[in-house]
Amino acid sequence: MNQLTYRDYLVESRLPTIWCPGCGNGIVLKAILKAFADLGLDRKKTVAVSGIGCWGWADDYIDTNAFHGTHGRALAFATGIKLANPELTVVVLMGDGDGATIGGNHLIHAARRNVDLTAVVVNNFNYGMTGGQYSGTTPRGSITSTSLLGHVEDGFDLCALAAASGAPFTARGSVADGEDLRTLIRTGLSRKGFSFVEAVSACTTHYGKRNGIKTPTEMFQWIRKNSVSRERAATLPEEKVRGKFVLGVFSDRQSEDYGTRYRKAAEAAVKEAQA
Ligand SMILES: Cc1ncc(C[n+]2csc(CCOP(=O)(O)OP(=O)(O)O)c2C)c(N)n1
């Protein structure tokens, strides 16, 4: 039986983390490490690829190989790593700014290509590290440091975006239920192809405070109160679901991944050249 625990993948010497009290990042980190332990991943054959931002710091606490990239480009680096060594399990850690705003183009193309990666996007609805500016997921009406009168844009539904772009596995959980996140991330890691897991999260320092959510506890209650399962949402009228965090698995299908297709094409070309 697999006896590993999340601590086998945690760099305990780096604790405490740099994250603010009440930040959701620690919950997502633990969910990822538990999923690694559940699958018994070999630390030497696992790579955490991060971007920049508060969540981009996560790879510092993960005792596997790591690559700390640039803001918005984590998926591009991860694609190269996976293509160069298909034996690696590659998990990509991005904030909503990183993965869905500056890096939105990489997201849709990694999903379209179906690169065999697991992307975990921590969606705290703003650019946390740089002072709480709005991102591509900030909900309409929200106050951020760059939408002081209330945000006039709608935010992306990231799972719908990833699924429409071609991601075979897409799922959303929240930091109000770390065990559910663990299951979603474990499922994503066990699928071959592009897996996209969004974690609805808490930025208590910027997003919460600016939007009348005063404490970390209130922020978690706010997430819980505004969440609805995918199954329940399907039974409700549209206006009751609007603005809610719909949680669950949105797509889970098989589709040959990019690396496999690429290698098949290359091998066929070599055979033809040798014939
Ligand atoms: C190319 C580039 N543009 C801008 C920045 C400045 N920058 C650093 S972190 C960050 C925001 C991070 O927000 P997000 O990705 O949502 O992560 P969070 O901090 O909320 O976890 C920005 C704009 C940068 N480092 N590189």
The ligand as a Gaussian input file, in Angstrom:
#p B3LYP/6-31G(d) Opt

LIG

1 1
 C        5.543000      40.330000     -17.962000
 C        5.205000      40.829000     -16.578000
 N        4.194000      41.707000     -16.420000
 C        3.863000      42.135000     -15.188000
 C        4.542000      41.679000     -14.097000
 C        4.190000      42.202000     -12.723000
 N        3.432000      41.238000     -11.969000
 C        4.024000      40.390000     -11.091000
 S        2.934000      39.433000     -10.271000
 C        1.640000      40.154000     -11.083000
 C        0.206000      39.787000     -10.787000
 C       -0.014000      38.379000     -10.361000
 O       -1.384000      38.113000     -10.323000
 P       -1.914000      36.642000     -10.454000
 O       -1.280000      35.962000     -11.595000
 O       -3.394000      36.684000     -10.460000
 O       -1.361000      35.915000      -9.147000
 P       -1.618000      36.219000      -7.605000
 O       -0.531000      37.170000      -7.192000
 O       -2.989000      36.814000      -7.462000
 O       -1.475000      34.879000      -6.973000
 C        2.066000      41.128000     -11.986000
 C        1.194000      41.964000     -12.826000
 C        5.596000      40.760000     -14.296000
 N        6.276000      40.236000     -13.268000
 N        5.908000      40.346000     -15.536000

